[in-house]
């Protein structure tokens, strides 16, 4: 059974407010897990059924009539989420991951004992976790949270190089399919100095390299003013059917993670 998940609004800076809880923003794939008529089904946030991709989750010991909202993540040997490894597993036909742990981390409950509980407050829904998931395991676990302390938590996230934090109103209902101001995300963006080495013909894309000459991938967005300056300053070196190669131009980029 698919339920369109509640989505987050973006926030630039964290804050401290005890009417909110603070959670770690998980760097994985959002999954809705339902167990209806004793059959487990898995869906992405865009209503793509991916049950066959994660056979490990099909025998989880959760009550019938439950619909959970969470994130499936892959943690490496240091205990940090590895999004690239998670995507490799997701895109592969082989259900194998090495040197890490696959986990479904639950942060909300949408249905309990066959009944929708979206009208309950977030804290009331969280209180049902111990009945649905009495014991955390490596494969199935409940997300940990704090009351308030958003600023300090975000500082720790930055120190560890993690994805970010989520701030949620304690009294928030589960708003199916909506992007709500009750749930806020603060992303721990990274910054790097790179070189622009080429422009794609047609759809705007920039080829990037790190300062040591290694490829840094492709950039898809640049503020209009900076784009205008780039077109003025570029010096064409060569081109092919897809790209125009230019004398490298140094710039600073903002990004979430490297893939």
N, C-alpha and C positions, 0 to 999 in steps of 0.2 A: 504494500500500500504506500503510495507516494503522497507526501505532504510538502508543499512548497515552503522552504525554510524562511525563517525570519532573518533579515539581513542587517548589516551594520552600517552606520553612518561614520564618515571619516572625521577625525579630530586631530588638530595639529599638535596640541600639548596635553599632557595628562593633568589631573587635578585630584585633590583630596576631598572626598565627600562621603560620609558614612551612610548616606542613603543609596550608595552604589556599592557593588562588589567589584573586585578587580581579579581578572583571570589572565593567564598567559595566552597570548594569541598563538595558536598552534599552526605550524608550518607544514600542512599536509593537504588532504583532499576532503572537502565537506561531504559527509555521507548521512543520508537518512536510512536508519535500520528499522525495519518493521518485522514483527513476529505476529502474524494474524493466521488463525486456523492452524497453528503450530508450524507455519512455513515462514522461514526467514527470507526477506528480500532486501536488497541494497540499491539505493538510488543516489545519483549525484544531485546537486542542487538544481540542475537543468532537466531533471526527470529522465535521465538515462539510466536504465537498469543495468547494474554492474555486478549482479549477484555472483555470476560465474567467475569473476576475477578474484574474489576473496573467499575461497572455500573454507578458510580457517574460521570465518565468522558464522558459518551456517549451523554450527552445533553449540553456539553460546547458550549458557544456562540462564535465560531470562524468561520472565513470565509471558505466557500467551496473552495476546491483546495489547502488546506494548509497541509504541513507536518512539524511537530515540533519535536525537539530533546530536551529531558529533563530528569528529575529524579523525580520519585514518592517517596515521603518521608512521614514518620509519625513523627510528633512532639509531645513530651509529654507535660505535664502541665507546665513544666519549659521553654518550647519553644525550647528544644534541640531535634535534630533528634534521633529517637530510632530505630536502624536498626533491633534489635531482634523482636520488635513488628511489624515492617514492614514485615519481613520475615514470621512471624506467620500468618499475614493476607494473604500474598501471597500464602502460602502453604495450608491454610484452605479452606474448601468448603463454609464457612460462610463469607459473606461480611460484617463483623462487626468488628469494633475496638472501644475500650472504652478508656476514659480518655486521649484523644489526638485528633489531627487533621491530616487528610489525605490531602496532597497537591501535585499537579503536578507543578513542578517548571521548567520553560522553559528557556534554555540558548542558543538555536539556532533555526533558521528557514531554512529548506531545500527546501521547495516548497512554492510558494506564487502565488495565483490566478492561480493555475494549472501549473505554470512554475518553472523549476528548477532555483534556485538562488545560487547554490554552487560556481559559479565563482565570485560572489560579495565578497568584503572584509568582514571580520567579523564585523567591525563597520557599514558598509552599511547594513548588515543583521540585526544587532541590531536596527538600526534606523526604521526598519519595525515593531518592537514590538508594538509600540503604535497604529498601525493600526490593527494588528492582536489581540492584547490583550490591549484594551484601558484602562481597569480598572483592577487592581489586586484584587483578591478575596482570601478567605481562601482556595479554591479548586484549583484555577488556578492563578499562579503568575509568573512574570518575575524575573530571577535571578538579583541581584544587583551586580554592579562591580565598581572597581576603576581603574583609569589610573595609572600604576606604583604602588609604595608603597607595593611591595610584601613582603619585610622584616618585616615591621611594622604590616601588616595584619597577617602574619604567627605568629608573637609574640602574637597577640590577640587570634588567634585560639588555640595556645598552652595553654594560660591562661584559656580558656574556655573548654578545653578538647574536641575540635571538630576534625573532620576528617582530615582536611588539606586545602590546597588552590590549585587553578588552575591558571596558567599563560598562556595567549594566545596572540599571535601576532595580533595587530590590523588589519594588512593587510592580514591575513591568509584567504585563500579560504577554503571551506568545502571539505575536501578530503574523499570522500565516501569510507568506509571500510578500511581506512589506519590508521596506528599508526604514527602520524606526530610529528616532532620536533617543529612544530608551536604551539602545545598545550602541556603544561608541568604540571605535578602534583607533589606536594610536600606533602608527607604524614606526619601527626603528629603521629609518632609511640609512643607507650607506652612501658614502661619497668617494669618488676616485678621480684622479687626473688621468685623462686618456688622450689619444690622438685621433682626430677624424681623418680617415685616409681615403674615403670614397663616398659617392652618392649614388643611390639606386635610381635608375631611369624609371619614370612613371610614378608609382606610389612612393611617397617620401620615406626613405630609409637611409641611415648613415652607417657606413662601415667604421668600426672603431678598433684601435689596438691599444694595448697597455704601453707604458713608456719604455718597456724592455723589448718592444716589437711583437710580442705575442698577441694573437687575436683576442679582442674583447667583445666580439659579437656585433650585434646590430642595435642601433638606437632608433626608436619609432617616433619620438616626440621631441620637439624643440620649441621653446617660446617663439612667437612670431618675430619679435624684434631680433633675437639671436639668429633666427633662420635668415632674415634679410641681410644681416652682417656677414653671415657665412657665404651667401651667394655673391656678395661684393668682393670678399677677400679670396675666394677660392682660385687656385692656379692649377689648371688641368694638366695632368701628366700623360694620361692615356685613357682609353676606354674600351669596353667590349659591348656585347649585346645587352648586358644587364646593368653594368655599373660604369660610372665616370670616376677615375682615380685621380686624386688631387695631391698636391704637396701637403703633408700632414699639418693639421691645425690643432693646437692644444686646447682642451676644454675640460671643465669639471662636470661630472655627471652624478645624478642622484638616482639610486636604484634600490630595490628591495633585496634582491639576492642574485647571485650569479648562477647560471644554468649551463 
